[in-house]
Amino acid sequence: MLYLIGLGLNKDSISIEGMDALKECEQVYLESYTVDFPYTVETLEKSIKNKIIILDRAQVESEDLIKEAKKKNVALLVYGCPLFATTHMSLISDAKSARVKTKIIYAASVFDAIAESGLQLYKFGKITSMPTWQKSYEPYSFLESVQENQSIQAHSLILIDIGLEFNDALEQLEKALNKPEIKVKIEKMIICSNLGTKDSKFSYDSINKLKTKKISKPFCFIIPGKMHFLEEEIVESF
């Protein structure tokens, strides 16, 4: 049996169902490549009372995890919701093809937590991700999704690549906005950091003023679309 267990957003967010499943597992793994954790692995181990082995993307996508799950109960821990990342859906598909039983145990995701911003979830458009730019590779396709969302007055959630620092992410955003083919206008945006933890924080301002903020990982960007006056009231309070 292969368990995919959501951890939620802080070290104590794993569900009772998830904790019970861990008691049945001989091996516990942690997917480490989709988010900057707001706590250490050691802290998580103490919380769930299990020894954890960290896996990178290649290890999760290999056949090793599924082969092991054929012989014993194995858990893969995932920050937030276990199916928020497409990689994990592929893992489940591969497990079914190999006739390995799977069980998904859900928990809160970043998409649940951004509701605290005051923006209504059903008014969000496509979710997109900002990758870390390289010297010879500076993709800005994430803004194409924002552009599409703005065309229907929808809000945009931009997830930030693991390891990307706040000021670097803002710099990338500004450079991408200057591309002539991009027709995105941002007067103000929301920064969400450490969602679901005691250090949870929302900031709302222009890009220039946000540069002065001290924002710790993990964080994400929200580009508001057309806001209802109740949404505006809460957002302005940030």
N, C-alpha and C positions, 0 to 999 in steps of 0.2 A: 504494500500500500504506500502510495506517495501522498503525503499531506502538504498542501500549500496553505500556510497559516499567516494571516495578516497580523501585523504587530500593532496596528493603529499608529498614533502620532507621538506617543511618549512611552517611556519604559514600562509603564503600568497599564497600557491600553489593550494588551492582549486579552481576549475574551476567556471566560471560564471554559467554553467549549475548546478553545485553543490550548489552554493549559491541560485539560483532560486528554487531549490528543497527544500532547508531548509525553505523557506518561506511558503511552503505548509505543513510542518510537525508540528504536535502538540507536539511531543516529540523527543529529540535529544540525542542519546547515543554515547559513545565513547568506542571502543574496546581497551583495555589497556594492553594486555598480550603478544603481538607479537614483541614489539620493545621498546627500551629505547628512549623516545621522546627527540628531541633536543630543546624543548620549554615546557613551563608549560601549564596545562589545562586552567589556568586563561588567559594566553596570547592568546590561541586559542579561548576562549570564546569572548574576545574582538575583535578578527579578524573576526569571523563569526557572531558576534552580537546575540549569542544564548546561553542559559544556557545548560550545558552539564551534563549528568549523566554517570558516568564511570561504565562499565561492565567488569567483569572478564570472564575467559573462561567458567566456569560453567553456568554463566548467559546467555552468548551468545548461548551456546549449548542447553540450556533448551527450553521448548516450550513457555515460557512466552512472548518472543519477537514476535513470530509469532501470538500468541493469541491476543496481543495488536494491531498488524498490521491488524488484521481482522476488527477492529473497527475504526481505524484512521490511518492517515499517520504518519509513524515512520521512523526516519533516524538512521542508524548505521554508524558512521564515522570510517574510517580505515586509519591508516597511510600508505602513499604510495599508491599502487594500491589495490583496495578492494578484488581482487581475487588472490593476490599473496600467501595468506595463504589458505591451503586446508579446514580449518574450515569454511571459508565463503562460499565456494562452497557447502558444506554440508548444510549450513543454507538455501541457495537458493533452494536446492533440497527438503528440508523439507517444505519450504514455498509453493512450487509448489504442493506438496502432500496434503497440507492443503488448497489448492486453494486460496492462498494469492498472490496477484500480487506483483512482485518485479521489481525494476529498478536499474541497475548498472550504476554508473557514474564514469568513469575512471579518473585516474591522474597518474603522473609519479611515478615509483617504483625505488627501489634501482638498479634494473637491467638496467633501462634506464641510471641512473647516473654513473654506473661503466664504461660506454663507455668513460667517461672523462679521464680514466686511459690510454687511447690510445690503449687498447686491443680491437680487433674486436669482437663484440658480437656473431657473428655466429661461432666463433671459441671456444666458451665456451661449456663444456660438462655438466654433471649432476650438478645441484646446490645441495649443502648439508648444513646441520646445525650442529653446535657444541653445545651440551647440557651442562648444568652445572653439573659437576661431584659431586656425593655424596660419603660418606665414603665407602659404600658397593656397589656402582654402578658407574663404570667408563667406559661408552661406547665409543668405538673408531671407530664405523662403518662409521662415516663421512669420515674417511680416506680411506675406501674401495672405495668410490665414486671417491676420488681424484686419487687413484691408477688406477681405471678404465679409468679415463680421461687421465692420463699420458700415458696409453698404446696406446692411439690414438693421443697423442701430443696435447690434448685439454687443454684450460685454466679451472681452477676450482674456483668457488665462494663458500666460506664458510660463511654462516650467523651465527652470534654469539647469543647465548641465552640471553634473557633479564636478566639484573642484573649482568652478568659476566663481571668483570673488565678486562682491557686490559692485565695486567701482568699475571693474573690468566689464561686467555685464552691462552697466549703464553706458560705457564707452562704445561697446559693440552695438547697442541699441541705437545710439546717436549716429554712428557711421552707417548703419543699415537704413535709417530714416532718410539719409542724404542721397540714397541711390535714386536716380532720376525716374526709374520705372515704378518706384514705390510711392503710392498716394495715401499715406497714412499720416494723420494729424494727431498729435498727442499734446493736449494742453496741460493735463495733470494725469497722474497715474497712481495706483495703489501698490505699495510694497507690503507683502505679507511675509513675516519671518517667524520661524519656530512655532508654527501653527500647532495647536493642541497641547502645548507645553506651558509651564509656568512663565516662560519668557516670551510667550506669544505677543506679537506686536504688529500693528498696522500703521503705515505712514501714507499720507496722501498729499502730493504736491507736484510742482513742475519738476522736470528732470534736473534742471540746474540746482534747485533747492534740495532735491533728494540726495545730491552728491555730498552734501554736508552731513548726512545721517550716518550713524554707525549701525550697520545692519549685519547680523551674524547669520551663518548658514544653519539650516536650509532656508531659502527664501524663494519667492516667486513674484512675478509681476501681474497686475491686472490693469488692462486698459478699459475703463468704463465706456459703455456705449451710451445710448440715451437713457437717462435715469429718471425714475419716478421721484416725486418730491420727497417721499419717505426714504428712498435710497440716498438721495442727495443729503438729507438731514443727518443720516448716520455717517456717511462718507466724509462730510465736511468736519465732523467732530474729530477726525483723525489729524 
